[in-house]
Amino acid sequence: MWLTLAVCIGYANVLGGAFQFDDYNVIVDEPQVHTWAGWLGGLGSGIRPLLKFSYTLNWAMGMGVAGFHLANLLIHGVNAFLVYRLARAYIRQQWQRDSLRQAPLLAALLFAVHPIHTEAVSYISGRSASLMTLFYLAALLSYVTGRTRGSSIHMYVITPLLFILALGVKETAITFPLALLTWELACGGRWQIAIRPQWPVWAVSACAVLFFIISDSYFAQMQRSAAFSGLQGNIATQISSFAYLLRQWALPLWLNIDPDLPLRTGLSGALLPLFCFIAAFVVMLIFWRRRPWLGFALTWAMLQLIPLYLFLPRIDIANERQMYLAGWPLFLALSIELMLWLNIAALRLAAAALLLGLVSLTILRNQVYANEISLWEDTVAKSPDKARVHNNLGHAYRLSNRNDDARREFTTALELDPRLYQARYNLLRLDDENEEGGGTLRP
């Protein structure tokens, strides 16, 4: 009840929001998700079939953009409940469990209302993160249930099946076997023993890697990503991304759908993020036994944000929706620390103030997602030197017939990056509004 109420309060004002940015590329202008025949026809030549299945289901229901938003909110509510269940399972492994009985609910509430999750919930295309997280966390919960109850069905059938579904939404779910090891180690287990009942998951992972390699669609994506930068540059870039995302989680006052982060070529340009990463790593090692929840939270975040992208880097260096899966143990660790340090009265006051502040920031952030103009005006204010955001804002102005403003933004984008062909194309076609097809190249 509390989790449902929290989600409804935090996200009620998102239901009137519009399609944004990639929503047009993957939903509105993508015929493969408009009919079931189109979805079936695209199975052999596309990626993320289960994600597209969810889009097709929404489109077929005929509820418009509100239906997509409702689906995202439902997914987010289920994820908050999964966080609660996993937090309960984790607390049972701790010797202080009697004094930490309320930690799971607080952790789940923080997860439900934290504004960093708006990109995965309020932005419809962010469903790739939230829906993958649903199957990922459900698979983890199934594994934990199987281990505690000795259930072979959960261990050898349900868990690998949910893992497959997570991979069908987003291929970054490939980290799941390592997540199981992280859970076992955080609960006092030994990897030599823990890995034995995990063999079905590792088998699925091996088959998935093979499938990604032999699939033309996935392999082309992997090749494009692998050629993006060298290993040393990837290390520096991902460590910088890690530090940036943790800062956004800890202080979510400058949320940005398209941050202007530099592509690093060496560690010399990322000394401060490298120091932050080393500090986090040292904290993880020091507290692994004494305060295992801190070690678990940092290890989980590092696992989800760094290793995969060292070899397959992202074109967009960091997106806040990456924290959707990476951050839930951080909420658990914060909740546990509050309960250990504060008395009941102070805890209630701190929890109330924290939840009120976060839900207020979430409501304010959702107002930015009301339409494309408000979203990209906010982004331009935070990333004024990034050409793409000016082009996107110009496109939004053009759709609203604000041609002078659109021309200004397209011109600014080309001044910042003369090679941005989308801005050049949009600028050349700005005066051709009556041409068939509109003549606009979406960002």
N, C-alpha and C positions, 0 to 999 in steps of 0.2 A: 504493500500500500504506500509506504513512504517513498519507495523508489519511483513508483508510477507518478505520484504527486510531484516529486522533484523534476522528473522529465517533462511533465505537462507544464509546470510553472516556468521552467527554463526555456522551453522551446515552443510555447503556444504561439508566439508571434512570428514563427518561421513559416507557418502554414500558408501565408499569403505571398511568400517569396516566389521569385521567378526562376526560370532556367538560367544558368550562368555558364559562360566560358566553355569548358569541355562538354557540358551537358548537350550542346548543339551537335558536337562532333560524334558523340557516342550514343545519343538518344534521339534528339529532335530531327536531325538530318541523316540518321542512320536507318535505312529501310530494313536492315536485318533484324531490328528489334521491334518492328511495327506489326509483324504478323508471326504466327507460329511457324508457318511455312518458311518465312525468311530466316527465323532463328535456326530451324533445322538445316536449311540450305547453307548456313554459314558455319556449321560445326566443323567442317573439314578445312576451313581456310582462315579461321580467326583464333583469337585467344580469349581466355576468361569466359568459357561458355556458361557457367552457372551465374556469373554476374549479369550477362546478357539475358539469361533466362528470367532473372528478377525484373529487368527493365521491360522485357516483353510482357510479362505478367501484369505489370503496372499499366503498360500501354493498352493492353487488351481490356482491362477493367474500365477504361474510359473515364477516369476521374480527373484527368488532366494533371497539371503540375502538383496540385494539392495531394493527389493520390501518391505521387512519388515521395513527397515530404512525409506523409503519414507512414509509409513503409519504412522510411529512414528512422522515424521516431520509434516505431515498433522494434526495429532491429536494435536501436540504442537502449531501449528499455530492457530487452532480453539480455543484452550484454551487461548492463548494470546488475541484473540478477545473477548472471554467471560470475561476475566479480565477487558478489556477496557470497555465493556458494564456495568459490575457491578460497576466498579469505577465511571462511569458517573452517574449511579443511586444513588450511595452513595453521591457523591458531591452535587447532587440536594437537599439533605436533610440538607446541611450545610449553615449557614447564610453567610459564606464567598464565596459562590459558584462562584460569578463573578470573583474573583481573583484567583480561582482554576480551571479555565476551561481547562488548559493544563495538570493538574495532571493526569487524566485518561490515556492519551496517554503515558506520561512518565512512569507511573506505569506499563502499559502493555509492553512497550519496555524493561524495567528492567526485568520483568518476562520473556520476550522472550529470552534474552541473558545472564541471570545469569548462571554462570557455575555450580552452585549446582544442576541445573536441568538436567545436562548431564546424570546422572544415570537413570533418568526417560525417557530420549529421545534417547540418543546414545546407551544405553544398551537395547537391544530389549526386554528382559524380564521386563524391567522397565515400559513397557506399562501397566502393571497392575495398576500402580499409575496414569499415564497420561490419560488413557482411562476412568478410574473411575472418575478422576477429571473432564473430559469433561462432563459426564452426571450429576455429582454432581453440577458443576457450572451452567450448563444449567437448572437444576431443580431450583436452587436458583434464576436465572434470570427469569424463568417462574413465580415463586412465586412473585417476586418483580413486574413483569409486571401485574400479576393478582391483586395484592393489589393496585397498582397505577391506573389501568384502571377499577377496579371493574369487572374483567373478571372471571366468574365462570369456563369457560373452562380451563383457565390457572391454576386456584387455585385447582380445584377438579378433573381434568383429566390429563393435561399435566405434572404438577409438580409431582404428585405421580407416574405417568408412568416413568418419567425420573429417579426418585428415585429408582424404581424397576430395571431399567437398570443399574444404578450405583452399586446396590447390586449384580447384575449378573456378574459384572466385578470383584468386590472385596468387601468382606463382611465388611470391615472397613467403608464403606459408611453409616453404621448404625448410625453414629453420626449426620446425616443430620437434624433430627428434632431439636436437640439442636443448630445446626448452624442457623436454621431459627429464633429461639428465640434470639440468639446472634445478628443477623442482626437487628431484631426489636428493641431490647434494645439499640443498637448502633445508631439507627436512631431516638431515643427519644420516642419509644413506651413503652407500659406496657405489661408485659408478660400475665397478666390476660385477657387482651383484645386480644393480638396477638395470643394466643394459640387457640382461637375459630375457626378461618378459617383454622387452620393447622390440623384439626382432620383427614383428609384423610392420611396425611403423618405419623401421629402417629399411625393410624390403620395399615398402611403398615409396619411400624417399628415393631409393636407387632406381626404381622403375620410372619415377617422375623425372629424374635427371635424364635418363635415357630417352624418355618421350620428348622432353624439351629439346634435346639434341637432334633427334630425327625429325621433329616437326618443323616444317619450313617456316611457319609463322613465328613460333617461339624462337627458333634458331636465328632468324633474321633480327629479331629484337635483341637477342643476346650478343650477336656480332656488333650491332650498332652501339650497344652499351659498352662492350669490351674495348672498342676502339676510341672511346671518348677521351681517355686520359691514361697516363702511365701509372704504375703501381705506387711510386712515391707520391705523385700528385694526388692519387686517390686516397692514400693514407692521410695526408694533410687535409684534404677536402672533407673527408668523412669525420675526422676528429673535430674540425671546425663546425661541421653540421651537428655533431653530437653536443658540443658545448652550446650552440645556438638553441637547439631544441630543449635542452634542459633549462636554459634561461627562460624560454617562453613558457615552459611548464611552471617554473617557480614564480615567475613574475609576468602573468599574461596580460600586460597592459598595452602591448604593441603588436597584437596579432596581425599577420600579414599573409594573404593567400599567395603572394608572389615575391618573397623577400629577395633583396639584391645582395646575394652572397657571392664572393669572388671564387673563381675556380683556381685552386692552389696548384702550383707546379713543384713545390718542395716544402719541407718542414720549416725552413727559415721564415716563411711568411705566416706561420701558424703557431708561434711560440706560446702565446697566451692560451689559446684553446688546447695546445699540447700540455701545458702546465695543468689546466683544469682536468683534462682526461687523466693524467698521471695521479693527481690528487684524488680523483674519484676511484681510481684503481687501488691506490694505497688504502683508502677508507674501506673499500670492499674487502681487502685482505685482512686488515686489522680487526674488523668487526665480524668476520665470517662466523666465528664461534661464539663470541660474546653477545653480539646482537645480530643474529643471522638474517633477520628481516632486512637490514640495511644492505648486507652483502647480496641477498637475493634480489632486491630491487635494482641495485646498480648492475649486477651481472645480467639480469633480464633485459634492462635497457640497452646495455652494450651489445648483447646478442642480437636484438632486433634492429639496431641502428647502424652497426658498423660492419661486421664480417662480410655479409653478402655483397655490400656495395663497394668493398675493396676491389673485387674482381669484375663486378657488373655495376658500375657507377650509374647514378641517376643523372639525366640531363638537367632536371630541376634538383638542385643540390639538396634542398631541404624543404619539406612540406610539413605543416603542423599535424596533418592527419597521420603521419608516421608515429606520433606519440600515442595514438589511440590504443594500439596493442602494447606499445613499449612501456606505457606509463602506469598501468594499473597497480603493479607492486609498489611503486612509489607512493601511491595513495595509502596502501596498506601499511607501509613503513611509517609514514607520517602519522597515521591514526594510532599505531602502536606506541610511538614515541610520545604523543600527546597524553595517552592514557597512563604511561609510566611516569611522566613528569608532573602531571597536574592532579589536583584533588577533584572530586566530583563536581563541585560548584564551578571551579575554574575551567574544568573540561567542558561543561555544558556551555559556558559563556564563550569559550574559544571556538567550539564547534559551531555554535549558532552564528558567531561573527564571521567565521570562515565561509560557511555555507551561504550566508546572506551576501557576502561580498562576491563570491564566485557566481552565484546565480544572477546577480545584478550585471556583472560583466558579460555573462552569456546572453542575457536579454539585449544588452546594448550591442553586442557583436552581431546578433541576429538581425538587428535593424539595418546593418550594413549590407546584408544579403537580400534586402528587399527588392533590388533591381540591379541591372548591370552598371548603371551610372553611379549609384551610391557605392557599389563594391569597388569599382576601379578608381573613383575619386579618392576613396580611402587608401587604396593601394598606391596610387601616385603620390599621395602625401607622405607615405612611409618609404617608398622606393623611387624617389624622384629622378634618379640617374639610370634607371633601367628602361631601355627602349621599348620592350614588349608591353609594359604596363601602359605606356602612353598610347601605343597603337590600340590596345584593348579599350582604353577609355575613348579614344577617337571613334572607334567602331560603335561603341554604345551611344555616343553623341549623334553619330550619323543615323542610327536607327530611330532616333528621336527628332530627326530633322534639325538638329543644331549644327548646321554645316560649318559655320565659322569656328565653333569650338572644336569640331572634328578636325578641320584643317590645321588648326594650331597644334593639336596633339599628334597628328600624323607627321607634321613638320618637325616637331620636337623629337619624335622617335627616330626620324632619319638623321637628325643632327647627332643624336647619341650613338646610332648604329646605322651607317649608310648602307650596310648589307642586309638590312631587315626588309626582305622583299614584300612581306605582307603590308607593311606601312606604305611602301612605294606604290604597290598595286592599288591599295585603298585610296591613296591620294590622287592617283591618275583617274580613278573612276568616280571620284566624289561628285562630279557634276553630271554623271550619267544615271540619275535615279530612275529614269523611265525605261532604261534598257531591260529587256527580258531577263529574269533571273536575279535582278538587283545589282549584279556586278560587284558584290562585296565578298572579299576573301576573309573568312573568319579567322581570328587569331588562333 
